[in-house]
């Protein structure tokens, strides 16, 4: 550890020197810095593999170290572009400060992480306080209530059990309140059509949770225990939680389609091309909403990919970059003449593209196909009533997100090996091209609207056939359509939330997302602190039931090779591989810098 800390101290000193003497921070200086980082990461690799003595801290230390190392490599890459740009324009530009500050932050974070490596306090990179973990914890607690059978209990056992159930029901209520704060935070940035259903389902969960807690309250000492009624109330609460989860997952997929098709590489261009102040304000508001949505998608993706540590690490790195750039892009756009804008824009678009690629890897294909089919069905029916080419162009862009998904996952989906899947995939690409071509065809066509809609119907049908042909999708639940109908019924028939419940629901504040790495304007902590100790409950091994039924989110997101990933992690193969990849990137960067310096 001492050798590692000394190397970090030397790099910090070197960095501060370059920060103060800007004229000396040329490509030669950057080459020396990259060489120092190569040495640092080699020592870090050895430290992570052999020198961490606290097993409970190991995964967290490795995750944090990977995140800092990834970010340092990214910043060095764009710092090189900044130095070249400064030589071109003959002055310093603001992106220098952006990348310098990020490298210094990462070095300081890496230093504090290493110092705490052998402490017994675990500070997770991704908090246990997220919707997915809270839901699992709630269902784990409920499983003991669902299995209630008090027929053989004597009076002493009944009294003890009642006291235990009262405490557990209170713990469950506090966890559910925190879970609802996450669902409300998501509903704030969800598509407009999903906001009201999410609120209704959240209110329904709170209402049933309050009734459930009241059932086990000791405020009614004369009330007789009825295991059947209590089991039914537990099942009602479990059903309401699963309905909320299932709708939120589907809403998340619809949001992914919307955000990914809007972020087409021209997001910042639209900001730059805004002609007047009112237009700029509108575009900035849209940009802020897109970033909020992208960060929410990223945080859910981290939760869903927690079994693939390398993938979750890469997603964190993308989110960290987007968080940091958020503070620099808008000022650069507003200045109109900032030469660093092009560098910041390239960095932003590259990170967004990387994040999209990683998210596509964990989306369940059949569920995604179902989402696109729903969008196409609605779009086709709407255009039969009022034909609108712009809405059909949007459908084409959204369907291309599904095409990207197939291309990213073609190997796992056997789209080139399986004859049937290969045939329907080729058919899908062909009809998608035809739909785009007929929409853009400049010459008049007889019965044009009917022909266009017919092709979109064929496109929808082809997606369904491809969905059925794809193999290796064991997580798909054949009853998902029935569940969707049941959820819609639950939304439509949800009873009015009592005034006591409604008043309490209004006190639940949407959860504020913490930053992945850097402090930013979006990472301010929620001033409303929960009094519950749900984090302690979640971390308790007593709350992790191995027999709990499969969560419905498995329909939406898949866990890729969990056993293999854990085995590889335990053998240090993942650690070695990821650090080696970072070293290779850094070595390539150092080599390119030397070539540029010679020229």
C-alpha positions as CSV (number, residue, x, y, z in Angstrom):
1,X,0.0,0.0,0.0
2,X,2.8,2.4,0.9
3,X,4.3,2.1,-2.6
4,X,0.9,2.8,-4.2
5,X,0.3,5.9,-2.0
6,X,3.7,7.3,-2.8
7,X,3.1,6.9,-6.5
8,X,-0.3,8.7,-6.1
9,X,1.4,11.5,-4.2
10,X,4.0,11.9,-6.9
11,X,1.4,12.1,-9.6
12,X,-0.6,14.7,-7.6
13,X,2.5,16.8,-7.3
14,X,3.2,16.5,-11.1
15,X,-0.4,17.4,-11.9
16,X,-0.5,20.5,-9.7
17,X,2.7,21.6,-11.3
18,X,1.1,21.3,-14.7
19,X,-2.0,23.1,-13.5
20,X,0.0,26.1,-12.4
21,X,2.4,26.4,-15.3
22,X,0.1,26.1,-18.3
23,X,2.8,26.8,-20.9
24,X,4.6,23.6,-19.9
25,X,1.6,21.3,-20.2
26,X,2.3,20.3,-23.8
27,X,2.2,16.8,-25.4
28,X,5.6,16.0,-23.9
29,X,4.3,16.8,-20.4
30,X,1.2,14.7,-21.2
31,X,3.3,11.8,-22.3
32,X,5.2,11.9,-19.0
33,X,1.9,12.0,-17.1
34,X,0.6,9.0,-19.1
35,X,3.8,7.0,-18.3
36,X,3.4,7.7,-14.6
37,X,-0.2,6.5,-14.7
38,X,0.9,3.3,-16.5
39,X,3.3,2.7,-13.6
40,X,0.6,3.5,-11.0
41,X,-2.0,1.1,-12.6
42,X,0.6,-1.7,-12.7
43,X,1.1,-1.3,-8.9
44,X,-2.7,-0.9,-8.4
45,X,-3.3,-4.2,-10.3
46,X,-1.0,-6.0,-7.9
47,X,-2.5,-4.4,-4.9
48,X,-6.1,-5.3,-5.9
49,X,-5.2,-8.9,-6.5
50,X,-3.0,-9.6,-3.5
51,X,-3.1,-6.9,-0.8
52,X,-6.8,-6.5,0.2
53,X,-7.2,-8.3,3.5
54,X,-10.8,-7.5,4.2
55,X,-13.1,-9.7,2.0
56,X,-16.2,-7.6,2.7
57,X,-14.5,-4.6,1.3
58,X,-12.9,-6.2,-1.7
59,X,-15.6,-5.8,-4.4
60,X,-16.3,-2.2,-3.4
61,X,-12.6,-1.3,-3.5
62,X,-12.2,-2.9,-6.9
63,X,-15.3,-1.3,-8.4
64,X,-14.2,2.1,-7.1
65,X,-10.6,1.7,-8.4
66,X,-11.9,0.6,-11.8
67,X,-14.2,3.6,-12.0
68,X,-11.4,6.0,-11.2
69,X,-8.9,4.3,-13.6
70,X,-11.5,4.3,-16.4
71,X,-12.2,8.0,-15.9
72,X,-8.5,8.9,-15.8
73,X,-7.9,7.2,-19.1
74,X,-10.9,9.0,-20.7
75,X,-9.7,12.4,-19.4
76,X,-6.2,11.9,-20.7
77,X,-7.5,11.0,-24.1
78,X,-9.5,14.3,-24.3
79,X,-6.8,16.3,-22.6
80,X,-4.6,15.4,-25.6
81,X,-7.3,16.8,-27.9
82,X,-7.5,19.9,-25.7
83,X,-3.7,20.5,-25.9
84,X,-3.8,20.1,-29.7
85,X,-6.7,22.5,-29.9
86,X,-4.9,25.1,-27.8
87,X,-1.9,24.9,-30.1
88,X,-4.3,25.5,-33.0
89,X,-6.2,28.5,-31.5
90,X,-3.1,29.9,-29.6
91,X,-4.8,30.2,-26.2
92,X,-6.1,28.1,-23.3
93,X,-9.6,26.7,-23.5
94,X,-12.1,25.7,-20.8
95,X,-12.0,22.0,-21.5
96,X,-8.5,22.0,-19.9
97,X,-10.0,22.9,-16.6
98,X,-12.7,20.3,-17.0
99,X,-10.3,17.3,-17.6
100,X,-7.7,18.5,-15.1
101,X,-10.3,18.8,-12.3
102,X,-11.7,15.4,-13.1
103,X,-8.2,13.7,-13.0
104,X,-7.4,15.4,-9.7
105,X,-10.8,14.3,-8.3
106,X,-10.2,10.7,-9.4
107,X,-6.7,10.6,-7.9
108,X,-8.0,12.0,-4.6
109,X,-10.9,9.4,-4.7
110,X,-8.5,6.6,-5.5
111,X,-6.2,7.6,-2.7
112,X,-9.0,7.6,-0.1
113,X,-10.4,4.3,-1.4
114,X,-7.0,2.6,-1.1
115,X,-6.5,4.0,2.4
116,X,-9.8,2.5,3.5
117,X,-9.2,-0.9,1.7
118,X,-8.5,-2.8,4.9
119,X,-11.0,-1.0,7.0
120,X,-14.1,-2.9,8.2
121,X,-16.5,-0.2,7.0
122,X,-18.0,-0.9,3.6
123,X,-19.0,2.0,1.5
124,X,-20.6,0.7,-1.7
125,X,-20.2,2.5,-5.0
126,X,-23.8,1.9,-5.7
127,X,-26.0,2.3,-2.6
128,X,-28.2,-0.6,-1.5
129,X,-30.9,2.1,-1.5
130,X,-32.4,1.6,-5.0
131,X,-35.7,0.5,-6.3
132,X,-34.6,-3.0,-7.3
133,X,-32.9,-3.9,-3.9
134,X,-35.7,-2.4,-1.9
135,X,-38.3,-4.4,-3.8
136,X,-36.3,-7.6,-3.3
137,X,-36.0,-6.9,0.4
138,X,-39.8,-6.2,0.7
139,X,-40.7,-9.4,-1.1
140,X,-38.2,-11.3,1.1
141,X,-39.9,-10.0,4.3
142,X,-43.4,-10.7,2.8
143,X,-42.5,-14.3,2.0
144,X,-42.6,-15.2,5.7
145,X,-46.1,-13.6,6.1
146,X,-47.4,-15.4,3.0
147,X,-46.3,-18.7,4.5
148,X,-48.1,-18.0,7.8
149,X,-49.8,-21.0,9.5
150,X,-50.5,-20.6,13.2
151,X,-52.5,-23.8,13.7
152,X,-50.0,-25.5,15.9
153,X,-48.8,-22.5,17.9
154,X,-49.4,-22.3,21.6
155,X,-50.3,-19.1,23.4
156,X,-46.7,-18.2,24.2
157,X,-45.6,-18.7,20.7
158,X,-48.5,-16.7,19.4
159,X,-47.6,-13.7,21.6
160,X,-44.0,-13.8,20.6
161,X,-44.8,-14.3,17.0
162,X,-47.3,-11.3,17.1
163,X,-44.6,-9.1,18.6
164,X,-42.1,-10.2,15.9
165,X,-44.7,-9.6,13.1
166,X,-45.5,-6.1,14.4
167,X,-41.8,-5.2,14.2
168,X,-41.4,-6.7,10.8
169,X,-44.5,-5.0,9.5
170,X,-43.1,-1.6,10.7
171,X,-39.7,-2.4,9.0
172,X,-41.5,-3.3,5.8
173,X,-43.5,-0.1,5.9
174,X,-40.4,2.0,6.2
175,X,-38.8,0.1,3.3
176,X,-41.9,0.5,1.1
177,X,-41.9,4.2,1.8
178,X,-38.4,4.5,0.5
179,X,-39.2,2.3,-2.5
180,X,-42.1,4.6,-3.3
181,X,-39.8,7.6,-3.2
182,X,-37.8,6.0,-6.0
183,X,-41.0,5.2,-8.0
184,X,-42.0,8.9,-7.6
185,X,-38.6,10.1,-8.7
186,X,-38.9,7.9,-11.8
187,X,-42.5,9.1,-12.5
188,X,-41.1,12.7,-12.5
189,X,-39.1,12.0,-15.6
190,X,-41.3,9.2,-17.1
191,X,-43.3,9.7,-20.3
192,X,-46.4,11.8,-19.7
193,X,-48.7,8.9,-20.4
194,X,-47.0,6.8,-17.6
195,X,-47.0,9.5,-14.9
196,X,-50.6,9.0,-13.7
197,X,-50.6,5.2,-13.7
198,X,-47.3,5.2,-11.7
199,X,-48.8,7.5,-9.1
200,X,-52.0,5.5,-8.8
201,X,-50.1,2.2,-8.4
202,X,-47.8,3.9,-5.8
203,X,-50.7,5.2,-3.8
204,X,-52.3,1.7,-4.0
205,X,-49.1,0.1,-2.6
206,X,-49.0,2.7,0.3
207,X,-52.7,2.2,1.1
208,X,-52.3,-1.6,1.3
209,X,-49.0,-1.3,3.3
210,X,-50.7,0.9,5.8
211,X,-53.6,-1.6,6.2
212,X,-51.0,-4.4,6.5
213,X,-49.2,-2.6,9.3
214,X,-52.5,-1.9,11.1
215,X,-53.3,-5.7,10.9
216,X,-50.3,-6.5,13.0
217,X,-50.4,-3.5,15.3
218,X,-50.5,-4.1,19.1
219,X,-52.9,-1.2,19.5
220,X,-55.8,-3.7,19.4
221,X,-54.7,-6.1,22.2
222,X,-58.1,-7.9,22.3
223,X,-58.1,-8.7,18.5
224,X,-57.8,-12.3,17.7
225,X,-55.0,-13.5,15.3
226,X,-56.3,-14.9,12.0
227,X,-53.5,-16.5,10.0
228,X,-55.7,-16.8,6.9
229,X,-56.7,-13.1,6.9
230,X,-53.1,-12.0,7.6
231,X,-51.8,-14.3,4.8
232,X,-54.3,-12.8,2.4
233,X,-53.3,-9.2,3.3
234,X,-49.6,-10.2,2.7
235,X,-50.5,-11.6,-0.7
236,X,-52.4,-8.4,-1.6
237,X,-49.4,-6.3,-0.7
238,X,-47.1,-8.6,-2.7
239,X,-49.5,-8.4,-5.7
240,X,-49.6,-4.6,-5.5
241,X,-45.8,-4.4,-5.3
242,X,-45.4,-6.7,-8.3
243,X,-47.9,-4.7,-10.3
244,X,-45.9,-1.5,-9.6
245,X,-42.7,-3.2,-10.5
246,X,-44.0,-4.6,-13.7
247,X,-45.5,-1.3,-14.9
248,X,-42.4,0.6,-14.0
249,X,-40.2,-1.9,-15.9
250,X,-42.4,-1.5,-19.0
251,X,-42.4,2.3,-18.6
252,X,-38.6,2.1,-18.3
253,X,-38.4,0.3,-21.7
254,X,-40.7,2.9,-23.3
255,X,-38.5,5.6,-21.9
256,X,-35.4,3.8,-23.3
257,X,-36.9,3.9,-26.8
258,X,-37.9,7.5,-26.5
259,X,-34.5,8.8,-25.1
260,X,-32.3,6.7,-27.4
261,X,-34.1,7.7,-30.6
262,X,-34.0,11.4,-29.6
263,X,-30.3,11.3,-28.7
264,X,-29.3,10.7,-32.3
265,X,-25.9,12.5,-32.2
266,X,-27.5,15.9,-32.9
267,X,-28.6,16.8,-29.3
268,X,-26.0,19.5,-28.8
269,X,-26.2,20.6,-32.5
270,X,-29.8,21.6,-31.8
271,X,-28.6,23.7,-28.8
272,X,-26.0,25.4,-30.9
273,X,-28.4,26.2,-33.7
274,X,-31.0,27.9,-31.5
275,X,-31.6,31.3,-33.0
276,X,-32.9,33.4,-30.1
277,X,-33.0,33.4,-26.3
278,X,-36.5,31.9,-26.1
279,X,-35.6,29.0,-28.3
280,X,-32.4,28.5,-26.4
281,X,-34.4,28.3,-23.1
282,X,-36.7,25.6,-24.6
283,X,-33.8,23.6,-26.0
284,X,-31.9,23.8,-22.7
285,X,-35.0,22.6,-20.8
286,X,-35.3,19.7,-23.2
287,X,-31.6,18.9,-22.8
288,X,-31.9,18.9,-19.0
289,X,-34.9,16.5,-19.2
290,X,-32.9,14.2,-21.5
291,X,-29.9,14.1,-19.2
292,X,-32.2,13.4,-16.2
293,X,-33.8,10.6,-18.1
294,X,-30.5,9.2,-19.3
295,X,-29.1,9.2,-15.7
296,X,-32.2,7.4,-14.4
297,X,-31.9,4.8,-17.1
298,X,-28.2,4.4,-16.2
299,X,-28.9,3.9,-12.5
300,X,-31.5,1.3,-13.2
301,X,-29.1,-0.4,-15.6
302,X,-26.5,-0.6,-12.9
303,X,-29.0,-2.2,-10.6
304,X,-30.0,-4.8,-13.2
305,X,-26.4,-5.6,-14.2
306,X,-25.1,-6.1,-10.7
307,X,-24.2,-9.7,-11.5
308,X,-21.9,-8.6,-14.4
309,X,-19.4,-6.5,-12.5
310,X,-17.4,-5.4,-15.6
311,X,-20.5,-4.2,-17.4
312,X,-21.8,-2.3,-14.4
313,X,-18.4,-0.7,-14.0
314,X,-18.5,0.5,-17.6
315,X,-22.0,1.9,-17.2
316,X,-20.8,3.8,-14.1
317,X,-17.9,5.3,-16.0
318,X,-20.3,6.6,-18.8
319,X,-22.6,8.1,-16.2
320,X,-19.7,9.7,-14.3
321,X,-18.6,11.4,-17.6
322,X,-22.1,12.6,-18.4
323,X,-22.5,14.0,-14.9
324,X,-19.3,16.0,-15.1
325,X,-19.9,17.3,-18.7
326,X,-23.4,18.5,-17.6
327,X,-21.7,21.5,-15.8
328,X,-19.6,22.5,-18.8
329,X,-21.7,22.0,-22.0
330,X,-24.4,24.6,-21.5
331,X,-22.0,27.5,-20.6
332,X,-19.9,26.5,-23.6
333,X,-23.0,26.6,-25.9
334,X,-24.1,29.9,-24.5
335,X,-20.7,31.5,-25.1
336,X,-21.2,30.8,-28.9
337,X,-17.4,31.1,-29.5
338,X,-15.9,28.7,-27.0
339,X,-13.3,26.5,-29.0
340,X,-13.6,23.7,-26.4
341,X,-17.3,23.1,-27.3
342,X,-16.4,20.7,-30.1
343,X,-14.2,18.6,-27.7
344,X,-16.9,18.6,-25.1
345,X,-19.5,17.7,-27.7
346,X,-17.4,14.8,-29.0
347,X,-16.9,13.5,-25.5
348,X,-20.6,13.7,-24.6
349,X,-21.8,12.0,-27.7
350,X,-19.1,9.3,-27.3
351,X,-20.2,8.6,-23.7
352,X,-23.9,8.6,-24.6
353,X,-23.2,6.1,-27.5
354,X,-21.2,3.9,-25.1
355,X,-24.0,4.0,-22.5
356,X,-26.6,3.1,-25.1
357,X,-24.5,0.1,-26.2
358,X,-24.1,-1.2,-22.6
359,X,-27.8,-0.7,-21.8
360,X,-28.7,-2.6,-25.0
361,X,-26.7,-5.6,-23.7
362,X,-28.9,-6.1,-20.6
363,X,-32.3,-5.5,-22.1
364,X,-34.4,-8.6,-22.5
365,X,-35.1,-9.0,-26.3
366,X,-38.6,-10.4,-26.1
367,X,-39.8,-7.7,-23.7
368,X,-38.2,-5.1,-26.0
369,X,-39.9,-6.6,-29.0
370,X,-43.2,-6.4,-27.1
371,X,-42.6,-2.7,-26.4
372,X,-42.0,-1.9,-30.0
373,X,-45.0,-3.9,-31.1
374,X,-47.2,-1.9,-28.7
375,X,-45.8,1.4,-30.1
376,X,-46.3,0.2,-33.7
377,X,-49.9,-0.9,-33.0
378,X,-50.8,2.5,-31.4
379,X,-49.0,4.4,-34.2
380,X,-50.8,2.4,-37.0
381,X,-54.2,2.8,-35.5
382,X,-53.7,6.6,-34.9
383,X,-52.5,7.1,-38.5
384,X,-55.6,5.2,-39.8
385,X,-57.7,7.9,-38.3
386,X,-55.4,10.9,-39.0
387,X,-52.5,10.2,-41.3
388,X,-49.3,11.9,-40.1
389,X,-46.0,11.2,-41.9
390,X,-43.9,12.8,-39.0
391,X,-45.3,10.3,-36.5
392,X,-44.4,7.4,-38.9
393,X,-40.9,8.8,-39.3
394,X,-40.6,8.7,-35.5
395,X,-41.8,5.1,-35.5
396,X,-39.0,4.3,-38.0
397,X,-36.4,5.9,-35.7
398,X,-37.8,4.0,-32.7
399,X,-37.7,0.7,-34.6
400,X,-34.1,1.3,-35.5
401,X,-33.4,1.2,-31.7
402,X,-34.6,-2.4,-31.8
403,X,-32.4,-3.0,-34.8
404,X,-29.4,-1.7,-32.8
405,X,-30.4,-4.1,-30.0
406,X,-30.4,-7.1,-32.4
407,X,-27.0,-6.1,-33.8
408,X,-25.4,-5.6,-30.3
409,X,-26.7,-9.0,-29.1
410,X,-26.6,-10.9,-32.4
411,X,-24.2,-13.5,-31.0
412,X,-26.1,-14.3,-27.9
413,X,-29.4,-14.4,-29.8
414,X,-27.9,-16.7,-32.5
415,X,-29.2,-14.4,-35.3
416,X,-26.5,-15.7,-37.6
417,X,-26.4,-19.4,-36.5
418,X,-30.1,-20.3,-36.3
419,X,-31.7,-20.6,-39.8
420,X,-35.2,-19.5,-38.7
421,X,-33.9,-16.5,-36.7
422,X,-31.5,-15.5,-39.5
423,X,-34.4,-15.6,-42.0
424,X,-36.7,-13.4,-40.0
425,X,-33.9,-11.0,-39.0
426,X,-33.1,-10.5,-42.7
427,X,-36.8,-10.0,-43.4
428,X,-37.0,-7.5,-40.5
429,X,-34.2,-5.4,-41.9
430,X,-35.7,-5.5,-45.4
431,X,-39.2,-4.4,-44.5
432,X,-37.7,-1.7,-42.2
433,X,-35.8,-0.3,-45.2
434,X,-38.9,-0.5,-47.3
435,X,-41.0,1.4,-44.8
436,X,-38.3,4.2,-44.7
437,X,-38.0,4.2,-48.5
438,X,-41.7,4.6,-49.2
439,X,-42.0,7.4,-46.6
440,X,-39.1,9.3,-48.3
441,X,-40.2,8.5,-51.9
442,X,-40.5,11.9,-53.6
443,X,-42.9,10.9,-56.5
444,X,-46.7,10.6,-56.0
445,X,-47.9,7.0,-55.4
446,X,-51.4,5.8,-56.0
447,X,-53.2,4.9,-52.8
448,X,-50.1,6.0,-50.9
449,X,-51.4,6.1,-47.4
450,X,-52.8,2.6,-47.5
451,X,-49.6,1.2,-48.9
452,X,-47.5,2.8,-46.3
453,X,-49.6,1.6,-43.4
454,X,-49.7,-1.9,-45.0
455,X,-45.9,-2.0,-44.9
456,X,-45.9,-0.9,-41.2
457,X,-48.3,-3.7,-40.4
458,X,-46.0,-6.2,-42.1
459,X,-43.1,-4.7,-40.1
460,X,-45.0,-5.3,-36.9
461,X,-45.9,-8.8,-37.9
462,X,-42.2,-9.5,-38.8
463,X,-41.1,-8.4,-35.3
464,X,-43.6,-10.8,-33.8
465,X,-42.3,-13.7,-35.9
466,X,-38.7,-12.8,-35.0
467,X,-39.6,-12.5,-31.4
468,X,-41.0,-16.1,-31.4
469,X,-38.0,-17.5,-33.4
470,X,-35.3,-16.2,-31.1
471,X,-33.7,-18.8,-28.8
472,X,-32.0,-18.6,-25.4
473,X,-34.7,-16.5,-23.9
474,X,-35.6,-18.7,-20.9
475,X,-36.4,-15.6,-18.8
476,X,-39.5,-14.8,-20.9
477,X,-42.8,-15.3,-19.1
478,X,-45.5,-16.6,-21.4
479,X,-48.1,-15.0,-19.2
480,X,-46.8,-11.5,-19.5
481,X,-49.7,-10.3,-21.7
482,X,-52.2,-11.5,-19.1
483,X,-50.2,-9.7,-16.4
484,X,-50.3,-6.5,-18.4
485,X,-54.1,-6.8,-18.7
486,X,-54.3,-7.4,-14.9
487,X,-52.2,-4.3,-14.2
488,X,-54.4,-2.1,-16.4
489,X,-57.4,-3.5,-14.5
490,X,-55.7,-2.7,-11.2
491,X,-55.1,0.9,-12.3
492,X,-58.7,1.3,-13.5
493,X,-60.3,-0.2,-10.4
494,X,-57.9,1.1,-7.8
495,X,-60.0,2.4,-4.9
496,X,-59.9,6.0,-3.8
497,X,-56.9,6.5,-1.5
498,X,-58.3,7.4,2.0
499,X,-57.6,11.0,3.1
500,X,-55.2,9.8,5.8
501,X,-53.3,7.8,3.2
502,X,-53.4,10.6,0.6
503,X,-52.0,13.1,3.1
504,X,-49.2,10.8,4.1
505,X,-48.5,10.0,0.4
506,X,-47.9,13.7,-0.2
507,X,-45.2,13.7,2.5
508,X,-43.1,11.1,0.6
509,X,-40.4,13.0,-1.3
510,X,-39.0,11.7,-4.6
511,X,-35.6,10.2,-4.1
512,X,-32.6,12.3,-5.2
513,X,-30.0,10.3,-7.2
514,X,-26.6,10.4,-5.7
515,X,-23.6,11.1,-8.0
516,X,-21.7,8.1,-9.4
517,X,-18.3,9.8,-8.8
518,X,-18.2,13.6,-9.2
519,X,-20.3,16.3,-7.4
520,X,-22.6,18.0,-9.9
521,X,-25.7,20.1,-9.9
522,X,-27.8,16.9,-10.2
523,X,-26.2,15.1,-7.3
524,X,-27.4,17.2,-4.4
525,X,-28.5,15.1,-1.6
526,X,-32.2,14.9,-0.7
527,X,-32.7,17.2,2.3
528,X,-35.6,15.0,3.5
529,X,-33.9,12.1,5.4
530,X,-35.7,8.9,6.1
531,X,-35.9,7.9,9.7
532,X,-35.9,4.2,8.8
533,X,-32.9,1.9,9.0
534,X,-33.8,0.2,5.8
535,X,-30.1,0.1,4.7
536,X,-29.3,-2.0,7.7
537,X,-32.2,-4.3,7.0
538,X,-31.2,-4.7,3.4
539,X,-27.6,-5.5,4.2
540,X,-28.7,-8.1,6.7
541,X,-28.2,-11.7,5.5
542,X,-31.4,-12.7,7.3
543,X,-33.4,-10.7,4.7
544,X,-31.9,-12.5,1.7
545,X,-34.2,-15.5,1.1
546,X,-32.8,-18.0,-1.4
547,X,-36.3,-19.5,-1.9
548,X,-38.1,-16.3,-3.0
549,X,-39.9,-16.6,-6.3
550,X,-38.3,-15.1,-9.4
551,X,-38.8,-11.4,-9.5
552,X,-41.0,-10.1,-12.4
553,X,-38.2,-7.8,-13.5
554,X,-36.5,-10.9,-14.9
555,X,-39.0,-10.5,-17.7
556,X,-37.6,-7.2,-18.6
557,X,-33.9,-7.5,-17.9
558,X,-31.8,-10.6,-17.9
559,X,-29.0,-11.6,-15.6
560,X,-26.2,-12.6,-17.9
561,X,-24.3,-15.8,-16.8
562,X,-24.5,-15.1,-13.1
563,X,-22.6,-18.2,-11.9
564,X,-19.8,-17.8,-14.5
565,X,-19.4,-14.1,-13.6
566,X,-19.1,-14.8,-9.9
567,X,-16.6,-17.6,-10.5
568,X,-14.5,-15.4,-12.7
569,X,-14.6,-12.6,-10.1
570,X,-13.6,-15.0,-7.3
571,X,-10.6,-16.2,-9.3
572,X,-9.4,-12.6,-10.0
573,X,-9.8,-13.1,-13.7
574,X,-12.2,-10.2,-14.0
575,X,-9.9,-8.0,-12.0
576,X,-6.9,-8.9,-14.1
577,X,-8.7,-8.5,-17.4
578,X,-10.2,-5.1,-16.7
579,X,-7.0,-3.6,-15.3
580,X,-5.1,-5.0,-18.3
581,X,-7.5,-3.5,-20.7
582,X,-7.1,-0.1,-19.0
583,X,-3.3,-0.4,-19.2
584,X,-3.5,-1.2,-22.9
585,X,-5.6,1.9,-23.5
586,X,-3.2,4.0,-21.5
587,X,-0.1,2.5,-23.3
588,X,-1.7,3.1,-26.7
589,X,-2.3,6.7,-25.7
590,X,1.3,7.2,-24.4
591,X,2.6,5.7,-27.7
592,X,0.5,8.1,-29.8
593,X,1.6,11.0,-27.7
594,X,5.3,10.2,-28.3
595,X,4.7,10.0,-32.1
596,X,2.9,13.4,-32.0
597,X,5.8,14.9,-29.9
598,X,8.4,13.6,-32.4
599,X,6.5,15.2,-35.3
